[in-house]
Amino acid sequence: MARGDGQVRAKWLRSGAMALVCALLAACATAPSGTPSGQMAQADPKPGDGLGGTGIQMAQEAGDGLGGTGILGTISGFGSIIVNGLELEYDRATAVETDGRPSALEDLKVGQVIQGVARRKGGELYLDSIEMLHAVTGPIEAIDYDAETMTVLGQKIRVNLGGDKAAIDNFKTLSAGDAVDISGLRQPDGTIVASRVDQRHDDGRMIVRGLASNVTADSVTIGNLTIALGKDVTVSPVSEGSRVFASGRVINGQFIPDVVIGAAALPFDRAVKDVSIEAYAPTAMGGELIVEGVRVEGAALPAGTGAGDRVVVTGRVTGADRIEATSIEKVRTVITILRARGAMRPAAIRPNGNGVPAQRPERVAPARPVAPERPDFERPQRERPERERPTEYLPPMV
């Protein structure tokens, strides 16, 4: 196993253990009553209890290292790192990872989905940790330029280019076989709405994350990909509807995992007390509100919110995979950021609108220019002076 995957395994073993402790503690507690459904819940305004307008009650500054705010959402800007409307600061102590592997702050890009834990310092939110989470990485299996969809590792991906001609032309430079990193969130039907697409060099390693379905003792399904489970690759148990992460390689047309990790729907350790989570509104509007496997109490979806609309849920953790919401906000539709190296390809191998490589135009060699005639220059004649030659000397006859 690669060293990086070993680090992923060790990290998630620790996370799994903490999640188990959280579940045991929650089972012993009584869940608080929520506000009646059908109305918007708002936090009581108290000076200094949170970040204005976000509905998040921040952990008090203390030296015990407990508390913190768990954040899951899309980077929308910089200055500080802006996620879910929160301005997140960072310093040298901020731990940075990409899909479980050590990374750097320079790797952060607008449109990436991140998971982090922040703490208040001097009235500002400072990140203790931040991790870039790709929904799926790997080669494109199929692509539809007109519908703006593609398939990667059995996952259906939809891009929204907003009618931008340059972005559409850039999208058409991608083709089946190109390796891409997809950042985005899943709609209720499992479709990944890409907030960012980055073409990359194919190193053979692929990852996929999502909610588990059709879980058996031997396999789990993510989207349209069925993954075999084995004792040698499963770091923590996978259950129906839980989050699951898998990395591996495709061998002979089959995805062979080297790491499979199950996790709770709330992907934070038990020290986290407050959360801000971006997700898509569920299909079922009645009854309990469950967003990405998390039961949300105390607030309802905003009026006019439909299935598949993007929302940000903020609130306080009250139990295992349970939130007492202080607000639910509908946010605008995401426009996909596309970074494809295909724009640098020769035009002859770029696909046309039907996905067929364009024909190389006939190349006509330009006529060789005729060398100009050189003008005739009359070379001046030099007159040599006449010299008398000495008469031939003949020796005297003896």
PyMOL commands that set and color helices and strands:
alter all, ss='L'
color gray80, all
select helices_A, chain A and resi 3-27+105-107+165-171+341-344+347-349
alter helices_A, ss='H'
color red, helices_A
select strands_A, chain A and resi 69-77+81-83+86-89+95-98+101-102+113-121+124-132+136-144+149-152+155-158+179-186+192-199+206-211+219-222+225-228+234-236+243-251+254-263+274-280+289-291+294-297+310-319+322-330+337-339
alter strands_A, ss='S'
color yellow, strands_A
deselect
rebuild
show_as cartoon
